[in-house]
């Protein structure tokens, strides 16, 4: 069964979200209109909204959702997220959604995270392809 398991890269640890991630997520990316500009959701208004979203993800982990908190290996700080936002098992693919703290844009962080998640998906699920838009 597919599940969100920890993934380590050279600079990152990708792991499940916890309720303790609500404030850093709110401050680092979820409240930033520039980060959320092309996402399917609006900037969060307060850390409580972020906590409610994280709590729903935590509740769904036992059901097999693929949703990672991107943290920096050097200090463990949450800086972004990557998730299979749309899963189409009957069609053999999933779609990734991702966001990253604006202060880390242009440093290859998301490229590193996406590469690791795509490898994980191919090695641990039945998906034949991964898409993003």
C-alpha positions as protocol buffer text, in pm:
chain_id: "A"
residue {
  index: 1
  type: UNK
  ca { x: 0 y: 0 z: 0 }
}
residue {
  index: 2
  type: UNK
  ca { x: 120 y: 347 z: -84 }
}
residue {
  index: 3
  type: UNK
  ca { x: 175 y: 584 z: 205 }
}
residue {
  index: 4
  type: UNK
  ca { x: 365 y: 899 z: 287 }
}
residue {
  index: 5
  type: UNK
  ca { x: 700 y: 775 z: 415 }
}
residue {
  index: 6
  type: UNK
  ca { x: 1004 y: 988 z: 499 }
}
residue {
  index: 7
  type: UNK
  ca { x: 1242 y: 1071 z: 213 }
}
residue {
  index: 8
  type: UNK
  ca { x: 1591 y: 1214 z: 261 }
}
residue {
  index: 9
  type: UNK
  ca { x: 1789 y: 1404 z: -2 }
}
residue {
  index: 10
  type: UNK
  ca { x: 2115 y: 1594 z: 19 }
}
residue {
  index: 11
  type: UNK
  ca { x: 1952 y: 1908 z: 160 }
}
residue {
  index: 12
  type: UNK
  ca { x: 1601 y: 1799 z: 258 }
}
residue {
  index: 13
  type: UNK
  ca { x: 1393 y: 1568 z: 470 }
}
residue {
  index: 14
  type: UNK
  ca { x: 1043 y: 1510 z: 335 }
}
residue {
  index: 15
  type: UNK
  ca { x: 806 y: 1379 z: 602 }
}
residue {
  index: 16
  type: UNK
  ca { x: 446 y: 1373 z: 714 }
}
residue {
  index: 17
  type: UNK
  ca { x: 296 y: 1693 z: 847 }
}
residue {
  index: 18
  type: UNK
  ca { x: 226 y: 1727 z: 1218 }
}
residue {
  index: 19
  type: UNK
  ca { x: 9 y: 1985 z: 1400 }
}
residue {
  index: 20
  type: UNK
  ca { x: 332 y: 2154 z: 1516 }
}
residue {
  index: 21
  type: UNK
  ca { x: 396 y: 2254 z: 1154 }
}
residue {
  index: 22
  type: UNK
  ca { x: 95 y: 2490 z: 1144 }
}
residue {
  index: 23
  type: UNK
  ca { x: 269 y: 2812 z: 1250 }
}
residue {
  index: 24
  type: UNK
  ca { x: 582 y: 2763 z: 1036 }
}
residue {
  index: 25
  type: UNK
  ca { x: 366 y: 2665 z: 738 }
}
residue {
  index: 26
  type: UNK
  ca { x: 147 y: 2971 z: 784 }
}
residue {
  index: 27
  type: UNK
  ca { x: 446 y: 3204 z: 824 }
}
residue {
  index: 28
  type: UNK
  ca { x: 672 y: 3051 z: 556 }
}
residue {
  index: 29
  type: UNK
  ca { x: 432 y: 2993 z: 267 }
}
residue {
  index: 30
  type: UNK
  ca { x: 60 y: 2939 z: 329 }
}
residue {
  index: 31
  type: UNK
  ca { x: -14 y: 3308 z: 400 }
}
residue {
  index: 32
  type: UNK
  ca { x: 194 y: 3443 z: 110 }
}
residue {
  index: 33
  type: UNK
  ca { x: -22 y: 3554 z: -185 }
}
residue {
  index: 34
  type: UNK
  ca { x: 277 y: 3526 z: -419 }
}
residue {
  index: 35
  type: UNK
  ca { x: 335 y: 3161 z: -322 }
}
residue {
  index: 36
  type: UNK
  ca { x: -33 y: 3068 z: -350 }
}
residue {
  index: 37
  type: UNK
  ca { x: -100 y: 3272 z: -665 }
}
residue {
  index: 38
  type: UNK
  ca { x: -131 y: 2972 z: -899 }
}
residue {
  index: 39
  type: UNK
  ca { x: -256 y: 2718 z: -646 }
}
residue {
  index: 40
  type: UNK
  ca { x: -608 y: 2583 z: -604 }
}
residue {
  index: 41
  type: UNK
  ca { x: -642 y: 2748 z: -263 }
}
residue {
  index: 42
  type: UNK
  ca { x: -623 y: 3105 z: -132 }
}
residue {
  index: 43
  type: UNK
  ca { x: -367 y: 3234 z: 118 }
}
residue {
  index: 44
  type: UNK
  ca { x: -451 y: 3132 z: 472 }
}
residue {
  index: 45
  type: UNK
  ca { x: -588 y: 3408 z: 694 }
}
residue {
  index: 46
  type: UNK
  ca { x: -444 y: 3281 z: 1023 }
}
residue {
  index: 47
  type: UNK
  ca { x: -251 y: 2987 z: 1174 }
}
residue {
  index: 48
  type: UNK
  ca { x: -581 y: 2830 z: 1285 }
}
residue {
  index: 49
  type: UNK
  ca { x: -682 y: 2783 z: 923 }
}
residue {
  index: 50
  type: UNK
  ca { x: -346 y: 2622 z: 853 }
}
residue {
  index: 51
  type: UNK
  ca { x: -387 y: 2392 z: 1154 }
}
residue {
  index: 52
  type: UNK
  ca { x: -728 y: 2279 z: 1027 }
}
residue {
  index: 53
  type: UNK
  ca { x: -579 y: 2192 z: 687 }
}
residue {
  index: 54
  type: UNK
  ca { x: -288 y: 2002 z: 844 }
}
residue {
  index: 55
  type: UNK
  ca { x: -525 y: 1818 z: 1078 }
}
residue {
  index: 56
  type: UNK
  ca { x: -726 y: 1695 z: 778 }
}
residue {
  index: 57
  type: UNK
  ca { x: -404 y: 1567 z: 616 }
}
residue {
  index: 58
  type: UNK
  ca { x: -298 y: 1393 z: 937 }
}
residue {
  index: 59
  type: UNK
  ca { x: -639 y: 1224 z: 951 }
}
residue {
  index: 60
  type: UNK
  ca { x: -595 y: 1104 z: 591 }
}
residue {
  index: 61
  type: UNK
  ca { x: -245 y: 956 z: 627 }
}
residue {
  index: 62
  type: UNK
  ca { x: -383 y: 616 z: 737 }
}
residue {
  index: 63
  type: UNK
  ca { x: -591 y: 614 z: 417 }
}
residue {
  index: 64
  type: UNK
  ca { x: -276 y: 633 z: 207 }
}
residue {
  index: 65
  type: UNK
  ca { x: -251 y: 996 z: 93 }
}
residue {
  index: 66
  type: UNK
  ca { x: 80 y: 1108 z: -54 }
}
residue {
  index: 67
  type: UNK
  ca { x: 153 y: 1441 z: 114 }
}
residue {
  index: 68
  type: UNK
  ca { x: 494 y: 1557 z: 235 }
}
residue {
  index: 69
  type: UNK
  ca { x: 619 y: 1848 z: 442 }
}
residue {
  index: 70
  type: UNK
  ca { x: 947 y: 1970 z: 291 }
}
residue {
  index: 71
  type: UNK
  ca { x: 1198 y: 2048 z: 564 }
}
residue {
  index: 72
  type: UNK
  ca { x: 1557 y: 2165 z: 553 }
}
residue {
  index: 73
  type: UNK
  ca { x: 1796 y: 1893 z: 663 }
}
residue {
  index: 74
  type: UNK
  ca { x: 2025 y: 2143 z: 840 }
}
residue {
  index: 75
  type: UNK
  ca { x: 1766 y: 2255 z: 1095 }
}
residue {
  index: 76
  type: UNK
  ca { x: 1438 y: 2071 z: 1029 }
}
residue {
  index: 77
  type: UNK
  ca { x: 1244 y: 2386 z: 947 }
}
residue {
  index: 78
  type: UNK
  ca { x: 930 y: 2335 z: 735 }
}
residue {
  index: 79
  type: UNK
  ca { x: 963 y: 2529 z: 409 }
}
residue {
  index: 80
  type: UNK
  ca { x: 709 y: 2380 z: 169 }
}
residue {
  index: 81
  type: UNK
  ca { x: 485 y: 2096 z: 67 }
}
residue {
  index: 82
  type: UNK
  ca { x: 445 y: 1848 z: -215 }
}
residue {
  index: 83
  type: UNK
  ca { x: 145 y: 1623 z: -259 }
}
residue {
  index: 84
  type: UNK
  ca { x: -38 y: 1402 z: -504 }
}
residue {
  index: 85
  type: UNK
  ca { x: -329 y: 1644 z: -537 }
}
residue {
  index: 86
  type: UNK
  ca { x: -510 y: 1440 z: -799 }
}
residue {
  index: 87
  type: UNK
  ca { x: -481 y: 1064 z: -816 }
}
residue {
  index: 88
  type: UNK
  ca { x: -611 y: 874 z: -1114 }
}
residue {
  index: 89
  type: UNK
  ca { x: -534 y: 507 z: -1043 }
}
residue {
  index: 90
  type: UNK
  ca { x: -758 y: 377 z: -1320 }
}
residue {
  index: 91
  type: UNK
  ca { x: -566 y: 593 z: -1567 }
}
residue {
  index: 92
  type: UNK
  ca { x: -227 y: 507 z: -1415 }
}
residue {
  index: 93
  type: UNK
  ca { x: -113 y: 852 z: -1309 }
}
residue {
  index: 94
  type: UNK
  ca { x: -116 y: 1111 z: -1035 }
}
residue {
  index: 95
  type: UNK
  ca { x: -72 y: 1487 z: -1044 }
}
residue {
  index: 96
  type: UNK
  ca { x: 162 y: 1671 z: -808 }
}
residue {
  index: 97
  type: UNK
  ca { x: 94 y: 2000 z: -638 }
}
residue {
  index: 98
  type: UNK
  ca { x: 372 y: 2188 z: -466 }
}
residue {
  index: 99
  type: UNK
  ca { x: 457 y: 2512 z: -292 }
}
residue {
  index: 100
  type: UNK
  ca { x: 770 y: 2654 z: -134 }
}
residue {
  index: 101
  type: UNK
  ca { x: 862 y: 2947 z: 86 }
}
residue {
  index: 102
  type: UNK
  ca { x: 940 y: 3241 z: -142 }
}
residue {
  index: 103
  type: UNK
  ca { x: 1274 y: 3305 z: 27 }
}
residue {
  index: 104
  type: UNK
  ca { x: 1398 y: 2971 z: -110 }
}
residue {
  index: 105
  type: UNK
  ca { x: 1289 y: 3017 z: -470 }
}
residue {
  index: 106
  type: UNK
  ca { x: 1560 y: 2976 z: -731 }
}
residue {
  index: 107
  type: UNK
  ca { x: 1783 y: 2745 z: -526 }
}
residue {
  index: 108
  type: UNK
  ca { x: 1676 y: 2409 z: -670 }
}
residue {
  index: 109
  type: UNK
  ca { x: 1493 y: 2306 z: -353 }
}
residue {
  index: 110
  type: UNK
  ca { x: 1169 y: 2216 z: -529 }
}
residue {
  index: 111
  type: UNK
  ca { x: 1355 y: 2040 z: -810 }
}
residue {
  index: 112
  type: UNK
  ca { x: 1529 y: 1825 z: -548 }
}
residue {
  index: 113
  type: UNK
  ca { x: 1202 y: 1755 z: -364 }
}
residue {
  index: 114
  type: UNK
  ca { x: 1009 y: 1671 z: -682 }
}
residue {
  index: 115
  type: UNK
  ca { x: 1279 y: 1436 z: -805 }
}
residue {
  index: 116
  type: UNK
  ca { x: 1274 y: 1248 z: -475 }
}
residue {
  index: 117
  type: UNK
  ca { x: 894 y: 1225 z: -466 }
}
residue {
  index: 118
  type: UNK
  ca { x: 870 y: 1111 z: -827 }
}
residue {
  index: 119
  type: UNK
  ca { x: 1126 y: 836 z: -758 }
}
residue {
  index: 120
  type: UNK
  ca { x: 929 y: 736 z: -448 }
}
residue {
  index: 121
  type: UNK
  ca { x: 603 y: 720 z: -644 }
}
residue {
  index: 122
  type: UNK
  ca { x: 754 y: 503 z: -919 }
}
residue {
  index: 123
  type: UNK
  ca { x: 914 y: 269 z: -664 }
}
residue {
  index: 124
  type: UNK
  ca { x: 620 y: 245 z: -422 }
}
residue {
  index: 125
  type: UNK
  ca { x: 298 y: 282 z: -618 }
}
residue {
  index: 126
  type: UNK
  ca { x: 147 y: 146 z: -937 }
}
residue {
  index: 127
  type: UNK
  ca { x: 144 y: 482 z: -1113 }
}
residue {
  index: 128
  type: UNK
  ca { x: 308 y: 474 z: -1455 }
}
residue {
  index: 129
  type: UNK
  ca { x: 338 y: 851 z: -1481 }
}
residue {
  index: 130
  type: UNK
  ca { x: 340 y: 1166 z: -1272 }
}
residue {
  index: 131
  type: UNK
  ca { x: 204 y: 1497 z: -1398 }
}
residue {
  index: 132
  type: UNK
  ca { x: 211 y: 1856 z: -1276 }
}
residue {
  index: 133
  type: UNK
  ca { x: 36 y: 2166 z: -1402 }
}
